């Protein structure tokens, strides 16, 4: 059985934080921060995929964040908030099997646990706004049980 995704996301946050501050090669950071997840192949794979995709799409993710924080200087955002937002937007865009609601709830909890007193509300507001725009633009491609498919035959889980 794989580790809870929350713990994996927390490890991804740690790795991306270390990368942001040290600029060490990402392979070195993965080896030192997430290598122990290798005993759980599914968790290790998810962590690696998320880390590498966030780094690959960093400019796109930051541009989406900048569009939502008109009254803030991007570089003055708490670094943890910035990384949590990047991770979450990356999940929304590129991890088709994760429901948007799960992504946002996880981001809120991680921000609450690791960042400032008001980070959870800030992260929630920014992600809700970005999710709405991504849906309008047809950029959310979710499918499967409990997921939203914004295509011609929209599906949602019955509650």
Secondary structure per residue as TSV (DSSP state, phi and psi in degrees):
chain	resnum	aa	ss	phi	psi
A	1	X	-	360.0	140.6
A	2	X	-	-82.8	159.4
A	3	X	-	-63.6	154.6
A	4	X	-	-58.0	139.1
A	5	X	H	-59.7	-31.8
A	6	X	H	-58.6	-45.9
A	7	X	H	-64.0	-37.2
A	8	X	H	-66.4	-43.7
A	9	X	H	-61.5	-38.5
A	10	X	H	-62.9	-38.0
A	11	X	H	-68.6	-38.2
A	12	X	H	-61.9	-44.0
A	13	X	H	-56.7	-45.8
A	14	X	H	-61.3	-43.1
A	15	X	H	-65.5	-44.8
A	16	X	H	-67.9	-33.6
A	17	X	H	-64.0	-47.1
A	18	X	H	-61.6	-40.7
A	19	X	H	-64.1	-44.5
A	20	X	H	-60.0	-41.8
A	21	X	H	-84.4	-36.6
A	22	X	H	-97.0	-27.1
A	23	X	-	57.4	24.7
A	24	X	-	-67.5	158.2
A	25	X	-	-57.5	138.6
A	26	X	H	-62.0	-31.8
A	27	X	H	-61.1	-39.3
A	28	X	H	-65.3	-42.6
A	29	X	H	-66.8	-44.5
A	30	X	H	-59.8	-44.6
A	31	X	H	-59.1	-36.6
A	32	X	H	-91.7	-21.4
A	33	X	H	-111.1	-35.9
A	34	X	T	-116.3	0.8
A	35	X	G	-59.1	-33.2
A	36	X	G	-67.4	-11.8
A	37	X	G	-76.2	-10.2
A	38	X	G	-57.4	-25.5
A	39	X	G	-66.8	-18.2
A	40	X	S	-117.1	84.3
A	41	X	H	-52.3	-40.6
A	42	X	H	-64.2	-43.0
A	43	X	H	-67.1	-43.3
A	44	X	H	-63.2	-43.2
A	45	X	H	-61.7	-47.8
A	46	X	H	-60.1	-46.5
A	47	X	H	-59.3	-48.4
A	48	X	H	-61.1	-46.8
A	49	X	H	-59.8	-44.7
A	50	X	H	-66.9	-44.8
A	51	X	H	-58.4	-51.7
A	52	X	H	-67.0	-36.3
A	53	X	H	-70.3	-39.4
A	54	X	H	-61.6	-43.6
A	55	X	H	-66.9	-44.1
A	56	X	H	-60.3	-39.4
A	57	X	T	-102.8	17.3
A	58	X	H	-50.7	-46.7
A	59	X	H	-63.8	-46.6
A	60	X	H	-60.0	-44.0
A	61	X	H	-64.7	-44.6
A	62	X	H	-64.2	-37.0
A	63	X	H	-62.3	-41.9
A	64	X	H	-63.8	-39.3
A	65	X	H	-66.0	-46.7
A	66	X	H	-56.2	-36.9
A	67	X	H	-64.6	-21.3
A	68	X	H	-100.9	-9.0
A	69	X	-	-119.4	54.4
A	70	X	T	-51.6	-36.8
A	71	X	T	-97.3	11.8
A	72	X	S	-122.7	147.1
A	73	X	-	-83.7	126.9
A	74	X	G	-53.3	-44.9
A	75	X	G	-69.7	-11.3
A	76	X	G	-94.6	-4.9
A	77	X	S	-63.0	145.6
A	78	X	-	-57.5	133.2
A	79	X	H	-58.4	-37.8
A	80	X	H	-64.7	-42.4
A	81	X	H	-59.9	-44.1
A	82	X	H	-60.1	-45.0
A	83	X	H	-69.1	-41.8
A	84	X	H	-61.4	-42.3
A	85	X	H	-63.2	-44.0
A	86	X	H	-59.7	-48.2
A	87	X	H	-58.2	-45.1
A	88	X	H	-69.6	-43.4
A	89	X	H	-63.9	-39.2
A	90	X	H	-60.3	-44.4
A	91	X	H	-61.6	-43.5
A	92	X	H	-59.3	-42.0
A	93	X	H	-83.0	-37.6
A	94	X	H	-121.3	-2.4
A	95	X	-	-117.2	86.6
A	96	X	T	-62.2	-22.4
A	97	X	T	-90.8	1.1
A	98	X	S	-107.4	119.6
A	99	X	-	-61.7	140.4
A	100	X	H	-53.8	-39.1
A	101	X	H	-61.5	-39.8
A	102	X	H	-65.2	-46.6
A	103	X	H	-56.6	-48.0
A	104	X	H	-68.0	-42.9
A	105	X	H	-61.8	-41.4
A	106	X	H	-63.6	-42.6
A	107	X	H	-61.4	-42.6
A	108	X	H	-61.3	-46.5
A	109	X	H	-65.0	-42.3
A	110	X	H	-66.2	-41.9
A	111	X	H	-62.6	-40.7
A	112	X	H	-62.4	-41.0
A	113	X	H	-79.0	-30.1
A	114	X	H	-117.8	-8.3
A	115	X	S	-122.1	-150.3
A	116	X	-	-80.1	171.5
A	117	X	T	-58.6	-34.8
A	118	X	T	-104.0	6.2
A	119	X	H	-62.1	-37.4
A	120	X	H	-60.7	-42.9
A	121	X	H	-69.1	-39.7
A	122	X	H	-62.4	-51.0
A	123	X	H	-59.8	-44.0
A	124	X	H	-58.6	-47.8
A	125	X	H	-62.7	-45.1
A	126	X	H	-64.9	-45.8
A	127	X	H	-66.8	-39.7
A	128	X	H	-59.3	-44.6
A	129	X	H	-63.8	-45.1
A	130	X	H	-65.5	-42.2
A	131	X	H	-60.5	-44.5
A	132	X	H	-57.5	-46.4
A	133	X	H	-66.4	-40.1
A	134	X	H	-64.6	-37.4
A	135	X	H	-64.7	-47.0
A	136	X	H	-59.0	-37.3
A	137	X	T	-82.5	-1.5
A	138	X	T	70.0	25.9
A	139	X	-	-94.4	-7.2
A	140	X	-	-92.1	116.9
A	141	X	B	-118.2	81.9
A	142	X	-	-110.4	140.5
A	143	X	-	-146.6	159.9
A	144	X	S	106.1	175.0
A	145	X	T	-60.5	128.3
A	146	X	T	78.9	7.5
A	147	X	-	-114.8	157.2
A	148	X	-	-95.9	131.5
A	149	X	B	-112.4	112.3
A	150	X	-	-87.1	16.2
A	151	X	S	-78.7	-165.3
A	152	X	S	-59.8	-37.8
A	153	X	S	-106.6	82.4
A	154	X	-	-64.2	130.6
A	155	X	B	-122.8	137.1
A	156	X	-	-137.0	153.3
A	157	X	-	-71.6	133.9
A	158	X	-	-74.8	140.4
A	159	X	-	-114.6	360.0
